[in-house]
Amino acid sequence: MPSMDEVNPEETRIEITHELFDLWLKAYGATYGRLMEMPAMGPMRERFTKLMKESPTSVNYFVTMMESMMDFQSVLLQAMIKTQEKMTSKIESDMESDLEGKPTKETFRDFYKVWFETYSETFKEFLKSEEFASDLSTLLSRSIDFQKNNRAILEETFLKPNDLPTKSEIDELTKEIYTLKRKMNELTSNLNKLSRRG
């Protein structure tokens, strides 16, 4: 077992956050996840079944977003630890050289410089990593699925029952209008050519 000096409280907090999130996922699967597997009954059965099929998309997006946030939290922690390590010895040497034992203006300037450079380097390394690229790809994919899911739910629960146009219907109409305009322009151009000949 590590001694108290070897234990890093920030790393412990990160581990606890990960453990808590894993527990939440397990609890979700055992409770609400099972509720969504129940068969629907009554007049709203078909609509309820569609909504329940779409629900995991929202959960997947939320889980991916939380995992991404935890990755950034870990990188932030690494940068903070590196900055602390770099500055500890410098501050101590500056305080020893100062007669009153207080940090000077230069100490704070140096701290800002080290802080800025360390955080920039740490985040650049993380943003160039394959892990970040993979996580970002998954997050974007699930974000698109989540938006499509929300649109489908909106159409099913609000637009269709109230006889309001859906996005697909508006897209079809826009396409038809564009085609008609193009044909009208062609006809007008042909009529102008014919009138010039006659």
C-alpha positions in Angstrom: 0.0 0.0 0.0 1.4 3.4 -0.9 2.4 5.9 1.8 0.5 9.2 2.2 3.3 11.1 0.5 2.9 8.9 -2.7 -0.8 9.3 -2.9 -1.9 12.2 -5.1 -5.3 13.6 -4.1 -6.1 14.9 -7.6 -5.5 11.4 -9.1 -7.6 9.9 -6.4 -10.5 12.3 -7.2 -10.2 11.3 -10.9 -10.3 7.6 -10.1 -13.4 8.2 -7.8 -15.1 10.1 -10.6 -14.5 7.2 -13.0 -15.7 4.7 -10.5 -18.8 6.8 -9.8 -19.6 7.0 -13.5 -19.2 3.3 -13.9 -21.5 2.6 -11.0 -24.1 5.0 -12.6 -23.9 3.1 -15.9 -24.4 -0.2 -14.1 -27.4 1.2 -12.1 -28.9 2.6 -15.3 -28.6 -0.7 -17.1 -30.2 -2.6 -14.2 -33.1 -0.1 -13.7 -34.1 2.2 -16.5 -32.5 0.0 -19.1 -34.8 -2.8 -18.1 -37.8 -0.5 -18.1 -37.2 0.2 -21.8 -37.3 -3.5 -22.6 -40.9 -3.8 -21.3 -43.6 -4.2 -23.9 -45.9 -1.2 -24.4 -49.7 -1.5 -24.2 -52.7 0.6 -25.1 -53.5 3.0 -27.9 -50.1 4.7 -27.7 -48.2 1.4 -28.0 -46.7 1.9 -31.5 -45.5 5.4 -30.7 -44.2 4.4 -27.3 -42.3 1.5 -28.8 -40.6 3.8 -31.4 -39.6 6.2 -28.7 -38.1 3.4 -26.5 -36.1 2.1 -29.4 -34.6 5.6 -29.9 -33.8 6.2 -26.2 -30.4 4.3 -26.1 -29.1 6.8 -28.7 -29.5 9.6 -26.1 -27.8 7.5 -23.4 -24.9 6.6 -25.7 -24.4 10.3 -26.6 -24.5 11.3 -22.9 -22.0 8.5 -21.9 -19.6 9.4 -24.7 -19.8 13.1 -23.7 -19.1 12.3 -20.1 -16.1 10.0 -21.0 -14.7 12.8 -23.2 -15.1 15.3 -20.3 -13.3 12.9 -18.0 -10.4 12.6 -20.5 -10.1 16.4 -20.5 -10.2 16.4 -16.7 -7.3 13.9 -16.7 -5.2 16.1 -19.1 -6.0 19.2 -17.0 -4.8 17.3 -13.9 -1.6 16.2 -15.7 -0.8 19.8 -16.7 -1.5 21.1 -13.2 0.9 18.5 -11.6 3.6 19.3 -14.2 3.3 23.0 -13.5 3.4 22.4 -9.7 6.6 20.3 -10.1 8.3 22.8 -12.3 7.5 25.8 -10.1 8.1 24.3 -6.6 11.9 24.4 -6.8 11.9 27.8 -8.5 9.7 29.4 -5.9 11.8 27.9 -3.0 15.1 29.2 -4.5 13.6 32.7 -5.2 12.3 32.9 -1.6 15.7 31.9 -0.2 17.4 34.6 -2.2 14.9 37.2 -1.1 15.8 38.8 2.2 12.2 39.0 3.5 11.3 35.4 2.4 8.5 36.6 0.0 8.1 35.8 -3.7 9.0 38.7 -6.0 7.2 40.0 -9.1 9.5 38.0 -11.3 8.4 34.8 -9.5 4.8 35.5 -10.5 5.8 36.3 -14.1 7.8 33.1 -14.2 4.9 31.2 -12.8 2.6 32.6 -15.5 5.1 31.7 -18.2 5.6 28.1 -16.9 1.9 27.7 -16.4 1.0 28.9 -20.0 3.8 26.8 -21.6 3.1 23.6 -19.6 -0.7 23.7 -20.2 -0.2 24.5 -23.9 2.3 21.6 -24.4 0.2 19.1 -22.4 -3.0 19.9 -24.4 -1.1 19.9 -27.7 0.2 16.4 -27.0 -3.3 15.2 -26.1 -5.0 16.8 -29.1 -2.5 15.2 -31.4 -3.0 11.7 -29.9 -4.9 8.9 -31.6 -7.0 8.5 -28.5 -8.4 12.0 -28.9 -9.1 11.5 -32.6 -10.9 8.3 -31.9 -12.9 9.8 -29.0 -13.8 12.9 -31.1 -14.9 10.7 -34.0 -17.2 8.6 -31.7 -18.5 11.8 -30.0 -19.4 13.4 -33.4 -21.0 10.2 -34.7 -23.2 9.9 -31.6 -24.0 13.6 -31.6 -25.3 13.2 -35.2 -27.3 10.1 -34.1 -28.7 12.1 -31.1 -29.8 15.0 -33.3 -31.5 12.6 -35.8 -33.2 10.9 -32.9 -34.4 14.2 -31.4 -35.8 15.2 -34.8 -37.6 11.8 -35.2 -39.1 12.1 -31.7 -40.2 15.7 -32.5 -41.9 14.6 -35.7 -43.6 11.6 -34.1 -44.8 13.3 -30.9 -45.6 16.8 -32.0 -45.5 17.5 -35.8 -47.4 14.6 -37.2 -50.2 14.5 -34.6 -50.7 18.3 -35.2 -50.6 18.0 -39.0 -47.5 20.2 -39.2 -44.9 19.6 -41.9 -41.9 17.5 -41.1 -38.3 18.2 -42.2 -38.5 15.5 -44.9 -41.7 17.0 -46.3 -40.2 20.5 -46.4 -37.0 19.1 -48.1 -39.2 17.4 -50.8 -41.1 20.7 -51.4 -37.9 22.7 -51.6 -36.5 20.2 -54.1 -39.7 20.4 -56.2 -39.7 24.2 -56.1 -36.0 24.3 -57.2 -36.8 21.9 -60.1 -39.8 24.0 -61.2 -37.8 27.2 -61.1 -35.1 25.6 -63.2 -37.7 24.4 -65.8 -39.4 27.8 -65.8 -36.0 29.5 -66.5 -35.3 27.0 -69.3 -38.8 27.6 -70.8 -38.4 31.4 -70.6 -35.0 31.2 -72.2 -36.5 29.0 -75.1 -39.4 31.4 -75.5 -37.0 34.4 -75.8 -35.0 32.6 -78.4 -38.2 31.7 -80.4 -39.5 35.3 -80.2 -36.2 36.7 -81.5 -36.3 34.3 -84.5 -39.9 35.2 -85.3 
